[in-house]
Amino acid sequence: MRRMRASDAHRRMIRETRLSPDRFIYPLFAVHGEGVRRPIESMPGCAQLSPDLLVEEASELVSLGIPAALLFGVPARKDAVGSESRDPHGAVQEALRALKRACPSLLLIADVCLCAYTDHGHCGMLNEHGFVENDPTAALLAETALSHAQAGADMVAPSDMMDGRVGAIRSALDAAEYAHLPIMSYAAKYASAFYGPFREAADSAPQFGDRRSYQMDPPNVREALREIELDIQEGADIAMVKPAMPYLDVIRAARGRFETPIAAYQVSGEYAMIKAAARLGWLDEQAAALESLTSIARAGADMIVTYFAKDAARLL
């Protein structure tokens, strides 16, 4: 076996999994204003950005050959039903218009959820007992997705984990003549401990309780396949597994079961761990980042949402 490992040329020639910037989707955090850059302490290299600075970031993505960005919004105000998520002048909607004018070739994917927009931090409407109501939330998510489409999104990505929300969004888009717009569903999104830094980035931590009643229980794999199957039946064009590295087995199982493109989200905690260990001199950051991304692709992900996208594209 060692004969074909003898040199870099040998190893490259038989390499089974190949990383490329074409696989990467880079997350961006949109805020209101001009000239606004708010670094995210727990995610070195990432920041909340106003539309003018998002345009600069998007231009860099295009120059690096990264095909897509995933937009999250940090609203100016919050309320019980996350009204700014579907406001034509919301942070994401304004960013979409600016980015589409400046970088028309960049695929713009709008995250669809309410958690960053609600004053309670949960992903949907609450009843009098503080429990997230599924069907009324799905209706609001459909309105949010439609507002993103109208602002210029090339794709929408529901991340809330409400039952039936893909079907509700597909129906709303089709009825408004956006039948061409794809849906990338966070189909198997786990109630994970690896989301902490993101909740600082998007100011989206729940004010009470947790999200275990609607996000998936980490021990379950068969349930994830059922979630993916249901979302595909409702019209999802891409199914996502989130997080990525702690759930490589789920990515592999999904790849083996479905022909639909599979995405994986290398989440903020995965990114922050590598960054923190590298700062302490415990890891080679570049090598660890590329190895982690390779493992996700090797498990079967066709595309990877990652905060390492720019660094990895430069290295590749």
C-alpha positions in Angstrom: 0.0 0.0 0.0 2.9 2.4 0.7 4.0 2.4 -2.9 1.2 4.8 -3.8 2.0 7.1 -0.9 5.6 7.6 -1.7 5.4 11.2 -3.0 3.0 14.1 -3.2 2.4 13.3 -6.8 1.5 9.7 -6.0 -0.9 10.8 -3.3 -2.6 13.4 -5.5 -3.1 11.0 -8.3 -5.2 8.6 -6.3 -6.9 11.0 -4.0 -10.5 10.0 -3.6 -12.0 13.2 -2.1 -11.1 16.5 -3.6 -11.9 19.9 -2.0 -12.7 22.8 -4.2 -14.0 26.4 -3.5 -17.0 25.3 -5.6 -18.3 23.3 -2.5 -18.2 26.3 -0.1 -21.0 28.6 1.1 -19.8 31.5 3.3 -22.1 32.8 6.1 -22.6 36.6 6.4 -24.2 38.6 9.1 -26.2 41.7 8.0 -26.9 44.7 10.1 -28.4 48.1 9.4 -26.3 51.3 8.8 -23.3 52.2 6.8 -19.6 51.5 7.6 -20.6 49.2 10.5 -18.3 46.4 11.3 -18.8 44.6 14.7 -16.3 41.8 15.2 -17.6 38.6 16.7 -15.3 37.8 19.6 -15.9 34.1 19.7 -15.6 33.8 16.0 -12.2 35.4 15.0 -12.3 36.8 11.5 -16.1 37.1 11.4 -18.1 40.3 11.9 -21.6 41.7 11.7 -21.5 44.0 8.6 -23.6 46.8 7.1 -24.6 46.5 3.4 -21.7 48.5 2.1 -19.1 46.3 3.8 -21.0 43.2 2.9 -20.5 44.2 -0.7 -16.7 44.3 -0.1 -16.9 40.9 1.5 -19.0 39.5 -1.4 -16.5 40.8 -4.0 -13.7 38.9 -2.2 -15.8 35.7 -2.3 -16.3 36.1 -6.0 -12.6 36.7 -6.5 -11.8 33.5 -4.6 -14.2 31.4 -6.6 -16.7 30.8 -3.8 -20.1 30.5 -5.5 -22.5 31.3 -2.6 -23.1 33.3 0.6 -25.7 32.5 3.3 -27.2 35.6 4.9 -28.3 36.0 8.5 -29.9 39.2 9.8 -29.3 41.1 13.0 -32.4 43.3 13.4 -32.8 46.8 14.7 -35.7 45.8 16.8 -37.3 42.6 18.1 -40.8 41.6 19.1 -42.8 38.5 20.0 -43.4 37.5 16.4 -40.1 38.5 14.7 -41.7 41.2 12.5 -38.4 42.4 11.0 -37.7 39.0 9.5 -40.3 39.8 6.8 -39.9 43.6 6.7 -39.1 44.8 3.1 -36.5 47.1 4.8 -35.1 44.5 7.2 -31.4 43.9 7.5 -31.3 40.9 5.2 -33.6 42.4 2.6 -31.5 45.6 2.4 -28.3 43.5 2.2 -29.8 41.3 -0.6 -30.6 44.3 -2.7 -27.1 45.8 -2.3 -25.4 42.5 -2.9 -27.4 41.7 -6.0 -26.6 45.0 -7.6 -22.9 44.8 -6.8 -22.2 41.0 -7.2 -24.9 39.5 -9.5 -22.9 36.3 -10.0 -22.8 35.5 -6.3 -25.5 33.1 -5.3 -27.4 34.7 -2.4 -29.1 32.3 0.1 -31.3 33.8 2.7 -31.6 32.0 6.0 -35.3 31.8 7.0 -35.9 31.7 10.8 -37.4 33.9 13.5 -34.9 33.3 16.4 -32.8 36.4 15.8 -35.9 38.5 15.4 -38.0 37.5 18.4 -37.5 39.1 21.8 -37.7 35.7 23.4 -35.1 34.1 21.1 -37.2 31.1 20.0 -37.7 30.1 16.4 -41.4 30.7 16.3 -44.5 32.1 17.8 -45.2 31.2 21.4 -48.5 30.3 23.0 -49.6 31.4 26.5 -47.6 28.5 28.0 -44.3 29.5 26.3 -44.5 26.6 23.8 -43.6 27.2 20.1 -46.7 27.0 18.0 -45.9 25.0 14.8 -48.5 26.0 12.1 -48.7 29.7 12.8 -44.9 29.8 12.7 -44.8 28.0 9.4 -47.1 30.7 7.9 -44.8 33.5 9.2 -41.8 31.7 7.7 -43.5 31.5 4.4 -44.0 35.3 4.5 -40.3 35.7 5.4 -39.1 33.6 2.6 -41.3 35.5 0.1 -39.9 38.8 1.3 -36.4 37.5 0.7 -37.4 36.4 -2.8 -38.8 39.8 -3.5 -35.6 41.4 -2.3 -33.4 39.3 -4.6 -32.5 36.1 -2.9 -31.5 33.3 -5.2 -32.4 30.6 -2.7 -34.1 30.4 0.7 -32.9 28.2 3.6 -35.4 27.5 6.4 -33.5 26.7 9.6 -36.4 26.7 12.2 -37.3 22.9 12.2 -41.0 23.5 12.2 -43.0 20.6 10.7 -44.4 21.4 7.3 -42.5 24.7 6.8 -40.9 23.6 3.5 -44.3 22.9 2.0 -45.7 26.2 3.3 -42.7 28.1 1.8 -42.9 26.2 -1.5 -46.6 27.0 -1.8 -46.1 30.7 -1.1 -43.2 31.0 -3.5 -45.0 29.2 -6.3 -48.2 31.3 -5.8 -46.1 34.5 -6.1 -44.4 33.3 -9.3 -41.1 32.3 -7.7 -41.4 28.6 -8.7 -37.8 28.8 -10.0 -36.4 29.7 -6.5 -34.8 26.6 -4.8 -35.1 25.7 -1.1 -32.2 24.5 0.9 -33.8 23.0 4.0 -32.0 22.6 7.3 -33.6 19.2 7.3 -31.7 17.5 10.1 -30.8 20.2 12.5 -29.8 18.9 15.9 -30.2 20.6 19.3 -26.5 20.9 19.6 -24.0 22.3 22.1 -21.9 23.6 19.2 -24.0 26.7 18.4 -22.8 29.0 21.2 -20.6 31.4 19.2 -23.3 31.8 16.5 -25.8 32.9 19.1 -23.4 35.8 19.9 -23.0 36.5 16.2 -26.8 36.7 15.6 -27.9 37.7 19.1 -30.3 34.8 19.0 -29.9 32.9 22.3 -33.3 31.8 23.7 -34.3 33.9 26.7 -35.7 30.9 28.5 -35.7 27.1 28.1 -34.1 25.5 25.1 -34.9 24.4 21.5 -35.1 20.6 22.2 -38.9 20.5 21.5 -38.3 21.3 17.8 -34.6 20.7 17.0 -33.5 17.1 16.7 -32.3 14.9 19.6 -28.5 14.2 19.1 -28.6 10.4 19.6 -31.0 9.9 16.6 -30.1 9.0 13.1 -33.2 7.2 11.7 -35.2 10.2 12.7 -32.9 12.5 10.7 -33.5 10.4 7.6 -37.3 10.7 8.1 -36.9 14.5 8.5 -34.9 14.7 5.3 -37.4 12.5 3.4 -40.4 14.6 4.5 -38.6 17.8 3.5 -37.8 16.4 0.0 -41.4 15.3 -0.3 -42.5 18.9 0.5 -40.2 20.4 -2.1 -36.7 20.8 -0.7 -34.1 21.0 -3.5 -31.1 20.6 -1.1 -31.2 18.9 2.4 -28.8 20.0 5.1 -27.3 18.3 8.1 -26.3 20.6 10.9 -23.8 20.5 12.7 -21.3 18.7 10.4 -18.3 17.0 12.1 -20.1 15.6 15.1 -22.7 14.2 12.7 -20.6 12.7 9.9 -22.5 9.5 10.3 -25.7 11.3 9.6 -24.3 12.9 6.4 -23.1 9.5 5.3 -26.5 7.9 6.0 -28.3 10.7 4.1 -25.9 10.4 1.1 -26.5 6.7 1.0 -30.3 7.0 1.1 -31.1 10.1 -1.1 -30.2 11.4 -4.5 -31.0 15.0 -3.5 -27.9 17.2 -3.0 -26.7 17.1 0.6 -25.4 20.2 2.4 -23.6 20.2 5.7 -23.0 23.2 8.1 -19.7 23.3 9.8 -21.1 25.4 12.6 -19.6 28.2 14.8 -18.5 25.9 17.6 -16.6 23.7 15.2 -14.9 26.8 13.7 -14.2 28.3 17.1 -12.6 25.1 18.5 -10.1 25.0 15.7 -9.4 28.7 16.0 -8.9 28.6 19.8 -6.7 25.5 19.7 -4.6 27.1 17.0 -4.2 30.3 19.0 -2.9 28.2 21.9 -0.4 26.5 19.6 -2.1 23.1 20.0 -3.1 22.7 16.3 -1.9 23.8 12.9 -4.9 25.9 11.9 -4.6 25.6 8.2 -4.0 21.8 8.2 -6.9 21.2 10.7 -9.3 23.4 8.8 -8.6 21.6 5.5 -8.7 18.2 7.2 -12.1 19.0 8.8 -13.6 20.1 5.5 -12.2 17.1 3.8 -13.9 14.8 6.3 -17.2 16.5 5.7 -16.9 16.1 1.9 -15.7 12.5 2.3 -18.8 11.7 4.4 -20.9 12.7 1.4 -21.7 16.4 1.6 -22.0 18.1 -1.8 -21.6 21.5 -0.3 -20.3 22.9 3.0 -21.4 26.0 4.8 -18.3 27.1 6.6 -16.6 30.1 8.2 -13.3 28.7 6.8 -14.5 29.2 3.2 -12.2 32.1 2.4 -9.1 30.7 4.1 -9.7 27.3 2.6 -10.2 28.8 -0.9 -6.9 30.6 -0.7 -5.1 27.5 0.4 -6.6 25.4 -2.3 
